Amino acid sequence: MTKWRPTSGPDAARRRADILRRLRSYFDRETILEVDTPALSPAAVSDIHIESLAVSSSLATAPLYLHTSPEFCMKRLLASGYPDIYSICRVFRDGEVGKRHQPEFTMVEWYRLRFGLDDIISDTLNAIASALADQALADDAVTTNYRDVFAATCGIDPLVASIAELAELADADPDLRRVLGDERDSWLDLLITMRVAPSFATDKLTVVKHYPASQAALARLCPDNGMVADRFEVFMGSVELANGYVELTDAQTQSARIETDQATRTRQGKALRPRDHSLVAALASGLPACAGVAMGLERLQMMHDGTNDIRDVIPFPFEVPNE
């Protein structure tokens, strides 16, 4: 018999609606404007950790791509003169499915003009606390540096440790060493998942800031230390809830980073997607100083509802189609 019943019921839907209502109330109090952006684009992100879903259309001779985030379009809005803005929308990422991941999920993304790193961290904690109606989450949050938390949990400086040291800490077998090779950031990401994040308190938020410059993506480098980026992530226990940063506003640097991403994709045998020239043009026209955050709504509700399975908070999880 075909399975047709939803995996979550009306109570979960009511809790989701409450979270969304409180989030929008927070943004309203902060005078942040809600905006809408298209889900389809002829371009896609170059980030080596994110894969886009391609779709075909009779209106285009080349594939179109479902957005993995509204970020690029939101930056174009900011560059054109919009004030602080937010978006709550469905986004799509290929190859991500499991208890914490779905190829289609809801992203809450917002941007604050003239915010520095500490400002946007505080803003994010307050948004989470408001969404979950628990101000103690913001008041009791623990903030640490990327280097410090690696030193505490792994006994190394992640910015200078050798690949051999990272592989040994990961207890990597020959197959894993062959797969990850000399991709330093892949080893660091693995250690975050295996060793670092599991050490975080399960009853409070943990903020990790100043990620390596090699993981800056669309973030600016720290003005006081070019080895790290003005980027942070928020965790509850080992679960990442939000990723944010002070935005890179230099078009030339951003273009160079995209070129580096494409070269890494080629080296790793990953698909090359059309780059978004409109983003670089927006930066060249003058993206104002700003900071932004992306947060997964379903993970926020998982935290609220006390579940570790995303299927408990969405009615229709992704299923592999029958042959």
Phi, psi and omega in degrees: 000140179293132177279119183237346184285144177292155181274346176230153186256188183296332179296319177296321179295322178294319179295320177299315180298321178296316179299315179297320180297317180290323177298312180296325177296320178298312180296324177296317180297328180272004180057050177254128187275131175281134180230164180236140179228157182289148177273337181258140180211149173284351180243169180214167180288153178262350182315127185288346181264358184233132178246132182271152174266127180263145176227156178256154179211144176291348181272352183224143180277339178248161179300151169255165184231135174285135186292144176268351180188151175277009190305310186298315180291324179294324177292327175295324176296314180298319180294336181271358175116005178293154175278197174306135185223157172218160178218141172237111189210164174280136176230166190222133178221129184283147172077011182244104178211139182163196182292335180246355187230146171220147178292341175233126179208177183256126179249136171254119183227137180213159184226136179238125179289139175062024176269135171270185185297311181296326179297312184287330174296312179300319179299317181295316179299319179291325177295317178296314180300320179293317181299324184260005178055046182211090184295336179299334179299321178282318184293326186259006183297147178255129178246131181220163176269149179306312181297319183295319183288329174291320178298319183289324186261332185239349179071027181225164168263110186295342182279342183233349181300146181283161175301321180299318178296317181296319180294322179293318178297329179277359182052046188282136175275172182303324181296315180293320178299323180290320182292313183277333176052232182260019180281090187305313183293331176294320176295317180295319177297321179296317181291326174303315183289317187278318191245321190277299184301322178298346179275350184287148177300140182272353184247010178208164179280141175240129177252126175249123183236166180064062174292160180303150179301330179292345178250025183290327183055257181252014181266156174279157173282151180296127182300333182269348184201102183290357177280345183230161181254154174279065183231149178215162171226148177248130180239150162242111192061228181267004185265123176284128179257322187212151178227128182212168180191162167283129192284142170289130181246358183269117185295320182295317178295319180297318178298320179294322179294322178297318177300319178295317177301314182296322178295320178294320177299318178297315181297324182269002178074025180265158183294141173266129180251155177299133181281156182268096180291337180293325178297311181297322178295322179296317177297319181295329181284341178121073172289124181291158177303128184199169175224150183221163182220142170239133184221135179277121182294319182296321178294324177298317178290324176303318177297314180299318185273353179071039178236152177252014181236117183298337180293344178282347184241000175233143184282329186229083178292161180297136175233139176295123182300146176291143178294000000 
